[in-house]
Amino acid sequence: MGLELSSPVVASSSELTNKLDNLKKLEEAGAGAVVLRSLFEEEILAEMERTETAMQRPGPTFPEMAEMDDLIDPESGVADYLELVRGAKKELGIPVIASINGMSAQKWTYFASKLEEQGADALELNIFLQPSDFQAASAAEYEKIYFDIINMVLDQVSIPVSVKVSFYFTLLAQTLQAISKTGIKGLVLFNRFFNPDYNVEDLKIVPTNVLSTPSDLATSLKWVAIMNGRVDCDLAASTGVHDGDGVIKQLLAGANAVQVASTLYRNGLGVVSELNDRLVAWMQEKEYETLDDFRGMLSQQSIGNPAAYDRVQFVKNFRSMK
Ligand SMILES: Cc1cc2nc3c(=O)[nH]c(=O)nc-3n(C[C@H](O)[C@H](O)[C@H](O)COP(=O)(O)O)c2cc1C
């Protein structure tokens, strides 16, 4: 993304990256960069509506939104977020990546420029349209919204933009490739979602597996390996990286950066130094001097058609179970 990182290990967006103290601890532990917790589109739109009412001018166009700046409620989540970006930039030496979670191509995209103004080094757009939408016209229409959002945000900022997505696409490989060609500088594979579980005693629906485990690594590992060399931007791996070996695997698959969240919750912010130490020790053992000496070594770049390869592996592995 054009950002120079002292380590490929990046603190993923979460509630932990919503506090300046934590951000400083992450830098001390050796994080290469931090992604701040996401500001939600709904929070931005609510604040915009409030300021529009204050201006007594409903539905302003983009240039008029500049007036919004003086009217942002200092007590609002939006104001807190701007303060977080400002504070992080003041206190940290590592790149600070702001984050917005959006799901519609609307005027909230203007707000990306506010984050750039506060000094954010980059912006991660977490775009997630729910695949459970029975009212959506078609997969193509649905997917178009991703591109509309990206184009609108790219119009607003000159800092690098990365896009964090889920794997719920009709034709994931081609969609990821097309997204990578929009002018974004990074793709984050993948987002993690809420999944329900059932309590069979009180018959209630409860959230499950909010935090990942190391076995959740497989999906992002596979897709980083498939997309390596087939995208026009950098790749960051997200989900299931809990230890140094997880970082090494994602780099072997072709990741430029490796994001971690759950392991910070499970093992503390200091775990970042353990991930870095393991990576360095492994590189010394294998006599690698730079990450580029082995990055992508186990990717699927040389496999002509990953779909055919997948099919063969699938049949082989299932038939080998006796
Ligand atoms: C408590 C919590 C809060 C999160 N908040 C955000 C968020 O605000 N924005 C975002 O893009 N991802 C958010 N995530 C997702 C993480 O950034 C990450 O993509 C996901 O947890 C998978 O990575 P992991 O296996 O290292 O946890 C959150 C995750 C957790 C556990």
The ligand as a MOL file (V3000), in Angstrom:
LIG
                    3D

  0  0  0     0  0            999 V3000
M  V30 BEGIN CTAB
M  V30 COUNTS 31 33 0 0 0
M  V30 BEGIN ATOM
M  V30 1 C -14.4540 -7.7470 19.4310 0
M  V30 2 C -14.1450 -7.5500 17.9790 0
M  V30 3 C -14.4360 -6.3320 17.3620 0
M  V30 4 C -14.1860 -6.1530 16.0050 0
M  V30 5 N -14.4500 -4.9530 15.4200 0
M  V30 6 C -14.1430 -4.7650 14.1110 0
M  V30 7 C -14.3510 -3.5190 13.4960 0
M  V30 8 O -14.7810 -2.5350 14.1110 0
M  V30 9 N -14.0560 -3.4020 12.1710 0
M  V30 10 C -13.5270 -4.4470 11.4430 0
M  V30 11 O -13.2520 -4.2810 10.2540 0
M  V30 12 N -13.3170 -5.6420 12.0100 0
M  V30 13 C -13.6180 -5.8240 13.3130 0
M  V30 14 N -13.3840 -7.0320 13.8890 0
M  V30 15 C -12.8710 -8.1500 13.0490 0
M  V30 16 C -11.3570 -8.2510 13.1440 0
M  V30 17 O -10.7200 -7.1000 12.6510 0
M  V30 18 C -10.8360 -9.4630 12.3620 0
M  V30 19 O -11.0500 -9.2660 10.9790 0
M  V30 20 C -11.5210 -10.7690 12.7600 0
M  V30 21 O -11.6520 -10.8580 14.1600 0
M  V30 22 C -10.7280 -11.9650 12.2630 0
M  V30 23 O -9.3820 -11.9040 12.6880 0
M  V30 24 P -8.8530 -12.7160 13.9610 0
M  V30 25 O -9.0290 -14.1470 13.6620 0
M  V30 26 O -7.4090 -12.3190 14.1020 0
M  V30 27 O -9.6660 -12.2960 15.1320 0
M  V30 28 C -13.6200 -7.2250 15.2540 0
M  V30 29 C -13.3210 -8.4310 15.8850 0
M  V30 30 C -13.5610 -8.6120 17.2280 0
M  V30 31 C -13.2190 -9.9120 17.8710 0
M  V30 END ATOM
M  V30 BEGIN BOND
M  V30 1 1 1 2
M  V30 2 1 2 3
M  V30 3 2 2 30
M  V30 4 2 3 4
M  V30 5 1 4 5
M  V30 6 1 4 28
M  V30 7 2 5 6
M  V30 8 1 6 7
M  V30 9 1 6 13
M  V30 10 2 7 8
M  V30 11 1 7 9
M  V30 12 1 9 10
M  V30 13 2 10 11
M  V30 14 1 10 12
M  V30 15 2 12 13
M  V30 16 1 13 14
M  V30 17 1 14 15
M  V30 18 1 14 28
M  V30 19 1 15 16
M  V30 20 1 16 17
M  V30 21 1 16 18
M  V30 22 1 18 19
M  V30 23 1 18 20
M  V30 24 1 20 21
M  V30 25 1 20 22
M  V30 26 1 22 23
M  V30 27 1 23 24
M  V30 28 2 24 25
M  V30 29 1 24 26
M  V30 30 1 24 27
M  V30 31 2 28 29
M  V30 32 1 29 30
M  V30 33 1 30 31
M  V30 END BOND
M  V30 END CTAB
M  END
